[in-house]
């Protein structure tokens, strides 16, 4: 409807009298493209909200866990989330060098899988990491309650959820 000419829509010099009422077909197509990506952006936001929540939860969980690495070194609780970033950094070359060529053979797509498929994989891994985080938190909480508030569990129990978060982040990036 915005590209249909009516009497009085065009000035004497050929420009649109009101650009809000008259626009080109290209402008309409561009708006349609923007509208199509809104659900993708919203799903990405949901995924990242879950990941950020898990980052803060992991830091708080680590405060009540055994953070010792050996007898002389203690990992700061806030540094535990770096496991996720290490996993992300380690996974990217694996994805690029191993998974993309394998996927390319099956799909015929140069990048292995499309960006939408890649984001979809990240969106599937994200709730899996949330389930793992819930299971670990249940075990940690029970352990802490039976041991006077401080869990004897190693902080590395948080590693599986953090690794999954890093991989989900890699697919969503």
BELFENRA-V776520 format. One record per pair of residues at least 4 apart in sequence whose ideal C-beta (glycine too) atoms are under 7 Angstrom apart, sorted by the first residue. I is the first residue (numbers start at 1). J is the second residue. Records with the same first field share a line. If there is no record, write none. Layout:
# BELFENRA-V776520
I=J + J
This chain:
# BELFENRA-V776520
2=22 + 23 + 28
3=23 + 24 + 25 + 28
5=9 + 10
8=17
9=16 + 17 + 21 + 22
10=14 + 16 + 17
11=15 + 17
16=22
18=22
19=23
23=27 + 28
25=29
26=30
27=31
28=32
29=33
30=34
31=35
32=36
33=37
37=41
38=42
39=43
40=44 + 116 + 119
41=45
42=46
43=47 + 123
44=48 + 119 + 172
45=49
46=50
47=51 + 122 + 123 + 126 + 168 + 172
48=52
49=53
50=54 + 126 + 130
51=55 + 126 + 165 + 168 + 169
52=56
53=57
54=58 + 129 + 130 + 133 + 161 + 165
55=59 + 81
56=60
57=61 + 133
58=62 + 80 + 81 + 158 + 162
59=77 + 78 + 80 + 81
61=65 + 137 + 140 + 158
62=67 + 77 + 80 + 155 + 158
63=77
64=144 + 149 + 150 + 151
65=140 + 151 + 153 + 154 + 155
66=152 + 153 + 154 + 155
67=74 + 75 + 77 + 155
68=74
69=73 + 75
75=79 + 80 + 155
80=155 + 158
81=162
82=86
83=87 + 159 + 162 + 163
84=88 + 162 + 165 + 166
85=89 + 166
86=90
87=91 + 162 + 163 + 166 + 167
88=92 + 166 + 169 + 170
90=94
91=95 + 166 + 167 + 170
92=96 + 170
93=97
94=98 + 99
95=99 + 100 + 170
96=100
98=102
99=103 + 112
100=104 + 111 + 112
101=105
103=107 + 112 + 113
104=109 + 110 + 112
107=112 + 113
109=113 + 114
113=117 + 118
114=118
115=119
116=120
117=121
118=122 + 171
119=123 + 171 + 172
120=124
121=125 + 171
122=126 + 168 + 171 + 172
124=128
125=129 + 164 + 167 + 168 + 171
126=130 + 168
127=131
128=132 + 164
129=133 + 161 + 164 + 165 + 168
130=134
131=135
132=136 + 160 + 161 + 164
133=137 + 161
134=138
135=139
136=140 + 157 + 158 + 161
137=141
138=142
139=143 + 153
140=144 + 151 + 153 + 157
141=145
142=146
143=147 + 151 + 152 + 153
144=149 + 150 + 151
147=151 + 152
153=157
158=162
159=163
160=164
161=165
162=166
163=167
164=168
165=169
166=170
167=171
168=172
169=173
